[in-house]
């Protein structure tokens, strides 16, 4: 998506910390969770760049979570989990929060995009075929709006690119605040 807006960039592959992938802390709200996770990714990237003696460059990190009735619907562990998540989202509205963090070397800038999404009612057969496509895995809420699941979405109010995982409006505003020219 950064290429889409004409922004030159490199992807930094920072080793994940040991343990569970992006755990939600006890008592942490879904909204706080997504912001903390994006912030942690940015700071982990900063620390890794420093440990590798890489040149100081601005660093962008983001995290997306699907929230239904205040609960985080993370990445499905397996097919059964994907089926469970998609059944829960079928026919109801939910929120997608995407937090963005930009580390400039001097400051951490943060923003959050919140989008309301409504998914049409899905049959178990449709959910099963979608799971068979392999698309739900590795995605918060077990779906990707930019793929096959786009046919499941009856309405959104907010940022389409935020649902995809990087809200371009908020991201470009943060980058401009950091002194990085964007279109």
BELTA-V605859 format. One record per backbone hydrogen bond with DSSP energy under -0.5 kcal/mol. CO is the residue of the C=O (numbers start at 1). NH is the residue of the N-H. Records with the same first field share a line. If there is no record, write none. Layout:
BEGIN
CO: NH  NH
END
This chain:
BEGIN
1: 5
2: 7
3: 6
5: 183
6: 8
10: 12
11: 13
12: 14
20: 22  23
25: 28
29: 33
30: 34
31: 35
32: 36
33: 37
34: 38
35: 39
36: 40
37: 41
38: 42
39: 43
40: 44
41: 45
42: 46
43: 47
44: 48
45: 49
46: 50
47: 51
48: 52
49: 54
50: 53
59: 103
61: 101
63: 99
65: 97
66: 73
67: 95
68: 71
71: 68
72: 74
73: 66  141
74: 141
78: 82
79: 83
80: 84
81: 85
82: 86
83: 87
84: 88
85: 89
86: 90
89: 92
92: 119
94: 117
95: 67  97
96: 115
97: 65
98: 113
99: 63
100: 111
101: 61
102: 104  109
103: 59
107: 104  109
109: 102
111: 100
113: 98
115: 96
116: 157
117: 94
118: 154  155
119: 91
120: 91
123: 127
124: 128
125: 129
126: 130
127: 131
128: 132
129: 133
130: 133  135
131: 134
134: 137
136: 76  139
139: 76  142
140: 143
144: 147  149
147: 150
148: 151
149: 152  153
150: 153
152: 120  154
155: 118
157: 116
158: 160
159: 163
160: 164
161: 165  166
166: 168
167: 171
168: 172
169: 173
170: 174
171: 175
172: 176
173: 177
174: 178
175: 180
176: 179
179: 181
END
